Amino acid sequence: MRQRRWDGHRFGRAYGGGAGGGAYGGGLDGGAGRGALGRGRGGPAGALLAGCAVLLAAGCSPAGGPGAAPGSSPPRGAPSASASGSTGGASGAAQSPGPPAKGSVTVTGEIAKDLASPWGVAPLPDGDLLVASRDKGTISRVAPESGKVTQIGEVPGVDPGGEGGLLGLAVSPSFASDRMVYAYFTTASDNRIARMRYDEHRDPGQQLGAPDTVLRGIPKGVFHNGGRIAFGPDRMLYAGTGETGDPGLAQDRKSLGGKILRMTPDGKPVHGNPEADSVVYSYGHRNVQGLAWDQDKRLWASEFGQHTWDELNLIEPGGNYGWPEAEGKAGRPGLRDPVAVWRPDEASPSGIAWAQGSVWMAGLKGERLWRIPMAGAVPAAAPEAFLEGKYGRLRSVIALGGDRLLLVTSETDGRGSPQAGDDRILTLTVR
């Protein structure tokens, strides 16, 4: 294995003393190198994307009303299963038989390579992909059939640095008529969400209209900027944010940091939010990195822990997920415990997706893809790890419908050990 270039968790242990510094310890965009193990090979895979645009246009991502509550949790500090995560069940929660305990992952193709710091990915109705470059602040269109990558424009005002830059992407649920692309990005003063009209009839590089900011004032920092956005089945826009290394923001209901936000496409609070005049949907988060919704419209989120536990949470409106009062499964009244936890070396979770009855979670420092099989709102079996070390850091995973996923690597983000062809978008068949 290649020598690790940057170890965010060890950085935090060495320099994380005190309330401010301690928040940086662990759960950064965890760094790691990789060995010259298996590489994704395969020809064009555009056919695999045929159903994706239909799903995205229908808003099959977030949901407005997640269902059953997270489960009862073992005491904080209970050991996790090595290389398989640790799960906690929901006492009294409705359960279904769930998927098989053991799954499988097959890499079926590579639809793009030589991408620079890819982060957010948004499928278009025709099956092509929009991909954000975190550090360049550009959006490119990827044609899966040919692998051709065409820059469509640059988002003005992006201020990259640390874990900030051009992060999440989403297309409007009314894209066929309004042509709007949404982006979450870091500026010189804040993180914000803006929308831009996409006109593919203009010259390449000039196809994005001027940004219309729908939400500003999300705290920014060198670390913990959050960044994942997605539209839900309710056609509302959801965003995961970070507390920027200031733990107190996560519990401050007036701050947009350390939260999951729910808003209209115009950035306004939604009827049914915990507070009528606020876009805050849940709080007590350290750094939300992934959002996904299951077939029952339950909202799931992945986030970085600090020194001990990374988390997969089932999100309830108004729920307090504990940070900085708790990390992992605290079993404390008033706090929502995670459904599953991992040691940071095994995870540093990023994007998640729902497919085949399981949550699929990309790992940055862990350099693996996790499968968490679910029986309703509780784990059906222990998490499984796939592709460990084969493609390096894994940033985003996108469900295409049925047994198909996209997987985006993240070796060129300054914390990996890029090899020829990095970064890549791979197609997977999963069970």
N, C-alpha and C positions, 0 to 999 in steps of 0.2 A: 504494500500500500504506500502511496506517496505521503510524504510528510505533511502534516496539517499546517496550513498557512496562518489560520486565525481561529482561535478557540474562544468564542465569546463567553462560554461558561467559566472557563478558567480565568479569563480576564476579570470577570465579575468577582470571583473568589479572591483574587489578588488585590483588587482595587475597589471592592464594593462595600467598604465600611460606611456606616451612617445611613440615615434615612434616604438621602439623595443618591449617594453612590451605590448603595446596596441594591437599588432597583435595576442597576445595569448588570448585576451578576446573574449569569445564566440567562437562557431564554432570549439572547440576542439572536440575530439572524445567523445562528450558530455556524461556525466555520469548520471546514474539513477539506482535506484533499481526497484523492482516490487512487486506487491502483489500476493497472491496465487490465481490467477484467472485461467481461463480455460487453460488446457494443451493439446498439440497436441497428439492425440492417433490414433492408426491405425496400421495395419500390414504392411508387405513389399509392396513396391510400385514400384518395378523395371519396371513393364509394362508401367508406366507413362513416363519412360525415353527412350522408344524405338525410338522415332523420334528425340531425342535431339542430338545424335551423328551425324546423317545425317546433321542436321542444322549447327552444329559447324564445321564439316568437309568442308561444303560448304562455310564457312566464313560468316555466317549470323549473324554478330555482327557489327563492325564498318563499315564505308563507306568512300570512298575517296573523294566524292564530295557532302557534304550536300547541301540541296536545299534552300528553301525560307528563307528570313531573319527574325530574331526575330522582334517582333512587336513593334509598338509605345508603350510607357510606360507612366503610370501616374506619377506625380511628386514623387520624393523621399520622403518617409515618409508617403505615403498613407497607410491607415490601411489595414492589411491583414484580411481575413475572419477567425474568430476564429475557430480552429479545421478543417479548410477546405482550408487553403492557400489563396493566392491572385494571380490572373492571369492578364496577359496583352495581348492584341491581337496584331496582325500584320496588320498594315494598308496596304491594297492592296494585302496582301498575298493570294495565292490560297487557297481555302477552300473546304473541302469535307464535306458531311453530318455528318460524325463522328459517334462514338459509342453512345449508350444510355447515358443519363445524369447520371443515377444511375446504379452502377455495383454491383457485389457481389463477395465474397471470401468464399470458403469452404476449410477447412483443411481436406485433404483426407487421409493423412498418415504421418508416421514418419519413415524415412529410415535410420537414424543414430542418435545416442545420445552419451553422455559422451565424446564429442570432446573437445579438449583443444585449446582455442583461435583460432577457425577457421576464416579464412579471405578469401583468393581466392579459387575459385572452378572452375574446368575445366572438363566438361564431355568428356569421351573417346568415340571412335566410337562404342564400344559394349554396351554403356549405363552406364557403371560404372563411378565413379567420382574420380577425384583427388582433394584433399583438403589440403590446406596449413595451418599449425599451425604457427601463427605469432610469438609466444614467444618461441616455441621449435625449430623452423627452420626446421621442418620436413614436408614431403609430404606423405599423406596416400591415399590409394585406398579404396573406399567405394563401396561395392556390394549392390545395392538397393534391390535385391531379398531377401537377407538374413540379411542385416544390418551389415555384417562383415566389420570391419575396419582393414586394414593391412598397416603398415608403409612400404613404398617402399624405402625410403632413406632420408638422411639429406642433406640440402644444405650447403656446407661449406662456411664459411665467414660471415654468418648471425650474426648481432650484434643487438639483440632485446633491446628495451628500449623505454619508452614512447609510442608513436604511431608508432615506427619503428619495423622492424623485417622482417619476410617472409610474403609478402603481396600478390600481384596479381599473378594469374596463367593463362596460356593460352596454348593450344596445337596447334602445327603447322597446317596450312591448308593442308599440305602434310603429316600429321602424319602417314598415312598408309604406306608410303615409307620411311620417314626420322626418325620417332619415337621421334621427338623433343618436349620437354616440356619447356616452357618459364616461368621464374619467375622474379618478381620485388622484390628486397629485399634491406635492409639497411645493410651496412658494417660499419666498424670502421671509414671510411673516407667519404663515400658517399652513395647515393642510386644508384642502377644499375640494368640492365636487363641482364640476362644470360639464355642460353639454355643448356639443358642436354638431352642426349639420354636415353630413357627409355627402358630397357631390362627386360621384365617381366619374362624371363626364368631364370634369376639369383635369388639368394636367397633373400627372403624378407629382406628389410633393406639395400640391396646392389644393388638395381636395377637402380639407377641413375648414369649416367656417370659423368665425371668431367665437371664442368660448363665452358662453352665458353661464355665469356662476349661479348655481342653485343653492349651495350651502358653503359658507365660509366660517372661519374661526375655530376649526378643529385644531387643537394644540399640535405643534410640531416639535421635533427633537432630532438629535443625531440617531437615536434609537427609538424603537417602539412607536412607529407612525401608523400602525394598522394598515389599511389600504384596500381591503377587499370590498367590492360592491357587487350587487346583483339585484335584479328585479324578481319579485315573488309571484306566486300564483294569484295574489291579490292585486298584482300590477303596481305595487308600491316598491320604492327603492330602499334597500337595506345597505348599511355600511358598517364595517368593523373598524374600530379605532384603537389607538394605543395611548398609554398614559405618559409617554415621552420620557420615562425615567423619573417622573414626579408621582410617587404612589398615591398621594392624597387626591389626585384628580379622579382616580377610579371610583372613589366613594362620594365625590362631589356631584350631586345631581344637576347642578347648574353648568358643569363643564361638559364639553363634548368628548373629552379624552377618557380612554378606558371604558368604552361603551359599545353597544350595538345600537345603531340608529335606524329608525324607520320613518320614511317621509314620502310625500307625494312626488311625482316626477318633477314638480316645480320646487321641491325642497321644503315644503310646508309640513307641519305636524299632521298626523293622520288620526281621524276619528278612531277611537279604540286604543290609542296609545295610553300608557299608564298615566301620563299627565297631558291634559288636553292641549296645552300650549307648548309642548316640548316634543322634539324628535327622539328623545332618549327612550329606548325600548327595554334595555337591560343595562346593568352597571356592575361595578366591581370586577372589571376585566383588566388584565395586565397588557396584553397586546394581541388582539383578535386578528387571525391570519386567514381563516377559512370559513366560508358559509355554505351550507347545503341544506336541502329539504328532502325528506323522505316521501314515500307514496301517500302517507297520511298527513302531509303538510306540517310535520314537525320540523322545527328549525334547529339545526346543529351548528356548532361553531368550534373551531380549534384555536388554541392560543398558547403562547409561550408561558411557561412558568419561570421561576427564578433559578435557584440552585437545585431544586429537588424534583419537582413534578411538572411536566407539560400536560395539557388537558384537552379532552373532548367533552364539550358541554351540550346538554339539551336545554334550549333557551325557552324560558317562560317570560311573558311580558311583565316587567316590573321586578324581575328576579335580581337578587344580589349575589354575584358569583365570587365574592369573598376577598378579592385582592384589595389592599395588602394585608388584611386581617387573617387571611388563610391562603395557603398554597396547597393544592391537591385536595384530598378528602378530609376535611376537618370535622365533619359530623356535628357542626354547631347550629343551634336554632337560628333561623333567619337567613342562613347562607345556603346557597345551592351548591351541592357537591358535584364534581364532574362525574360523568358516566364511566370514563376510562382515563388512566394516567400513565405516563411513561417517564423514565429517566431522560434527562435532556440529551445525553449521548446517543440515545436510541431514536430520538424524534426531532426536536425543534420543529414543530409542525408548521406547515404552510397551508396550501389550498386543500380543500376536501370536496368530494363528490359523492352522490348516492347512486348505487347501481347494484342490481342483483341481490337486494336485501341487505346490503352492507354499506357502511361508510368507508370510503377509500381516502386515505390521508397521506399527502406527500410529506416527506421528511427532509429537512435541509441538513443539519448536522448529522442526523441519523442515516442519510443517504439511502433511504429505502421507502417503499410504498407499503403502508399499513392497510390491512383489511380488518374492519371491526364488524363482524356479523351481528345483526340485531333481530331480536324477537320483540316486535313492537318498540317500546321505549327502553328496553334493557338488552344488554349483550346476550346473544345466544351462545357464544363460546368465546374463548380467549382470542385477542387480536393475533393476526398472523403478519409476518414481515415477508416482503417479496423484493426482488431486484437489489438486494443489499450490496452496495458498493459498485454496482455495475455501470451506473450512469452518473455517479456523483450526486451532488445536491439536487433535490427535486423541489420545484417551486409551486407548480399549479397542476391540478388534475380536473378534467372537465368531462362530465357525462354526456355521451352522445345518444343515449337511449339503448335499451336492451343490455347486451353484454359488452358494450364498446366504451372505451375511455380514451381521452387524450392525456398525455403526460408531458410536462414541460420541465426541462432541466435548468439548473441555475449555477453553472460553473464559472460564468464570466462576471459574477457580481462582486468580485474582489475578495471573496473568501473561499473560492474553490481552487482547483488545479486544472485549468482548462486544457483539453487535448484537441487535436485536430478535429474540426467539425462541430465543436461545442459553440453555442448551446443548441439544443435539439427539441423538436416536438415529435413525440412517438405516439403510435396508435397501439392500443392494447385490447385484447379480448380477455375478459375476466369471468370468474365464476365464484 
